Amino acid sequence: MSKLATILGIVIGSIILILSMIDYQQGQFIYAFLNWQGLALVLGGTFAAILVNYPLSQVGCVFKGLSKVLTSEPASYDDVIEQMVHLSHVSKQKGLLGIENQIDMIDDSYFRFALTEMLIYQDIEKLKQSLDNRLINMRLRHLSCQEVYGNMASYAPAFGMMGTVMGLIIMMTTQVVDTGSPYGGADSQDMLASLLSGMGLALVTTFYGVMFSNRVFLPIAGKLKVLTDAEVLRNEMIIQGTLALKQTDSPLLVKEQLLVFVNKKTKTKLESLR
């Protein structure tokens, strides 16, 4: 449902934005909102600042993060509980060798890593430390990408304001040069109309900065946090289940230890699991 929510947010936000750019008295779109120079300044300046702030290897997460928001769903928990209970039954019947034969059948890379580490480490504390370290590293990588989008959200309005100031400077200096009689009647009216028109054009860059900050960058950072939190919770369940398998806990005890991680609705759904 996360992808659906993202698509709905994009569609609804775009519709509201476009409807707000229409002059209903004249029945036409206000083309002053379309300014490629302002757009280039805000997006180009924001991306340039990100290049200065981060190494190239980390800048790549801008595109990976956008792709993840549009294509990924929050990690589910049902299959972790089902597989852990199944592995507990296998362990009771065939021992650790039976679990080793099941590893290649698991799609989740962290799940496979946890089971492999369980077979390697004899000390349960060292096993837990290894799994926790892998989880911490994963979380730090995700947080760095969220930080990139958070900084982009702060850079965009600043470049929008810069564009406004630049536009005003250009507008004022151009008028001083081009206007021969700034205090004449007709010339004064023309200058005032030009100033108002130029003012609106300059303010478009501020509009772009605020729009991209609150419409694109901050929501993406928020969705990435939601996806990361779900994945962290899933991996914490995997750690708990792996430690239970290592201690040869019964399937019922394994299930009960994992059910504490899920909400009431999911817990009721999985109560019948044996």
Summary of the structure (lengths in Angstrom):
residues: 274
radius of gyration: 28.3
end to end distance: 28.3
largest distance: 99.3
contacts: 809
relative contact order: 0.15
helix: 82%
strand: 1%
